[in-house]
Amino acid sequence: MLKYFLRPGRILLVGLGILLTSSVFAQPGNPGDDPDIPIDGGISLLIAAGALYGSKKIYDARRKK
C-alpha cells in the first residue's frame, strides 16, 4: 500500500498541489474604503436556533428522569 503512494508521479502531483494552493488562498491587498457590508450573515439566527435546540434537549432529559 505504501508503494502506491510513493510513486514519483504522485509525489510530484502532491508537491505541485501544495505549492499551488498556497497562492490560491492568498489575501488581496487593502481594498481601500470600508465597503459597509454587514458581517452578521444569519449567524445570530443560527446561535439562537442552537440555544433553543439545546434548551429543548435539556428540558426533555430532565423530564425523562
URQUI-V75384 format. One record per backbone hydrogen bond with DSSP energy under -0.5 kcal/mol. NH is the residue of the N-H (numbers start at 0). CO is the residue of the C=O. If there is no record, write none. Layout:
BEGIN
NH|CO / NH|CO
END
This chain:
BEGIN
4|0 / 5|1 / 6|3 / 10|6 / 11|7 / 12|8 / 13|9 / 14|10 / 15|11 / 16|12 / 17|13 / 18|14 / 19|15 / 20|16 / 21|17 / 22|18 / 23|19 / 24|20 / 25|22 / 32|30 / 42|39 / 45|41 / 46|42 / 47|43 / 48|44 / 49|45 / 50|46 / 51|47 / 52|48 / 53|49 / 54|50 / 55|51 / 56|52 / 57|53 / 58|54 / 59|55 / 60|56 / 61|57 / 62|58 / 63|59 / 64|60
END
